[in-house]
Amino acid sequence: MIIWHNPRCSKSRQGLALLQENGVDPEVRLYLTDTPTEAELADVIEKLDMSPRDLLRTGEAIYRELGLKDADDSAIIPAMAANPKLIERPIVIDGDRAVVGRPPENILSLL
């Protein structure tokens, strides 16, 4: 399993702890510094079975600065790749499945 993790985020820390409490030692990807490519984001969005917009953190200042409120999906993935703060977190990936750990209990569906 892989967790796209932000150690400054309480939900991300809770998600990682939940995995570890259940005997999983995931690969931890600090996605803010090891930024996913557009292809990786598209792949994860497909595994999540959601739209790119559903993965956006709309409360971030960069969301407003980039004018993403009315952007179409083709503009959202490049914006997230260029500005990883826009990516909802944590994301846990297990093969061809993935979940957003909000709430952290969502992660249990992969176990």
Protein Blocks (a to p, Z undefined) as FASTA:
>chain_A
ZZdddfkbmklmmmmmmmmmnopacddddfklmccdfklmmmmmmmnopafklmpcfkbm
klmmnopmmpcfklmmmmmmmmmmlpccddddehjaccdfbdfklmmmmZZ
